[in-house]
Amino acid sequence: MIPQLAFTDLTLGYERHPAIHHLDGTVERGALLAVVGPNGAGKSTLFKGIVGILAPLAGKIDRCGLDRRDVAYLPQVADIDRSFPIIVYDLVAMGLWRQTGLFSGIGRRERDLVHHALAAVGLTGFERRPIGNLSGGQLQRVLFARLLLQDARLIVLDEPFNAIDTKTAADLFALVRRWHGEGRTILAALHDIEMVRTSFPEVLLLAREAVAWGAAADVLTPANLQKARRMCEAFDEDAAECRVAAE
Amino acid sequence: MPGGGGVISGMYDLLIGPFVEFEFMRRALAGAVALSFGAGPVGVILMLRRMSLVGDTMAHAILPGAALGFMVAGLDLFAMTLGGLLAGLTVALLAGVVARVTDLKEDASLAAFFLMSLALGVTIVSMRGSNVDLLNFLFGSVLALDDPTLILMAGITTVSLGVLAVIWRPLVLDCVDPGFLRSVSRAGMPAYIAFLCLLVLNLVGGFHALGTLLSVGIIIVPATVGRFWAREVTGMIMVAVATGVASGYVGLLVSFHSGAPSGPAIILVAASVYIVSVLFGPVGGVVPRLLPRRHLEA
């Protein structure tokens, strides 16, 4: 197996407080990995580290030669300013960043790509709509269309199925399956344990450190889930300096 | 038609005559138009980033810098522009970096900053100059624009439009979806800093015509008008520019015929357009919301 992502003694966090603490591990190329854990477990933090938004406090993330443009990132919907007056077409077209960069124009070929991507998520005819007029599920479909255009080898999805109906979740998950079939590496932060159990071969249970990592059936035991909840409690304002790194 | 010629010549005297007859009116109009084209897009982005107060603070930050230039060299275009630019850029960079790097809520420190700048600037101008100088600093002298000042203002607008074209994509994406932008590109921070520099440039341009207190007005007020008439950024900018140009034209006429001070007249006209837009603007205006209209089929 070829590794796509390798974490070595990785610590990520804010103002020196770790949100991910001494994480080690490898994600194989082509993996379909669910990252689960309670709120505050560090899922979003880990993803921000992977896509290069957040620099590690210690340790390192090896993307095994992937450029930042080979990584597609779906931020949490909450991070998007939905009041901003931009139309669906423009937001989706940003998925072509790898080709267009800052300046290149969007020609006929690119226009077709955008229309195809919107068709693939079932939003044909929504091109001119401002994003403020979309429902939560529709906006998530738009963001998946953008992911489609990014055509990336590593896809990182932060809570892709939160607060959307089952039909939309099923449609979007079909896309995830398709990407998996194409050999892309996919990481998804999820809360729906049942969905993870049935649909994801590999699971990382996170509670600031890895509680368990492996096949879904081995990881998602009641004992492990209980343990994860307990471990997430402490964000100590006056925490002492961590000694592990100094050894 | 009896009296037709009278009406037409009356309209001419009212609307066009002043600009044909007086060169200072033509210069003022040219200045206002030049300003509007740069200020429109800058103002719309400023508003969409919820940074209107930042614009206000920067406008004030220009005052002590321009005043220092005045103290050293008198009423010299170059010295006052340079002083204003340096002071504005310093504040812009400090505020921008602090807002980006820390989680500090910046409105309180901005308010403190703009009061300090105002007090300092007024003190410096008053020590060297007269009350007339002070009024010119605060409210501008749009009726006294000379060639170099006009060229400066037009140059600033040209530079603004060029730079905006270059940084537009990251600038917009940084507002809508900053996480995504940072995952595909490192251009977010440079684009933001470039935008702050454009803001300062436009404020300095506006300063010569409208003074430090009102220059931010031609940036913010037309932008807020745009929000009530368009659903998309591009449309908002077009409305903002049109509002700026129209306010300049009507404001100058009002000032010419009534003797009202010209800078405040321009901003007052823009403000009137704003009030009308709040009431009747098709996108979220008060009256269209209250009108009983049947909902659509789908």
Interface residues (C-beta under 8 A of the other chain):
Chain A: K48 V51 G52 I53 R68 R69 V71 A72 Y73 P75 Q76 D79 I80 D81 F84 P85 I86 I87 D90 L91 M94 W97 R98 G101 L102 F103 P130 I131 R146 Q150
Chain B: L48 V166 I167 R169 P170 V172 L173 C175 V176 D177 P178 G179 F180 R182 S183 V184 S185 A187 R227 A230 R231 E232 V233 M236
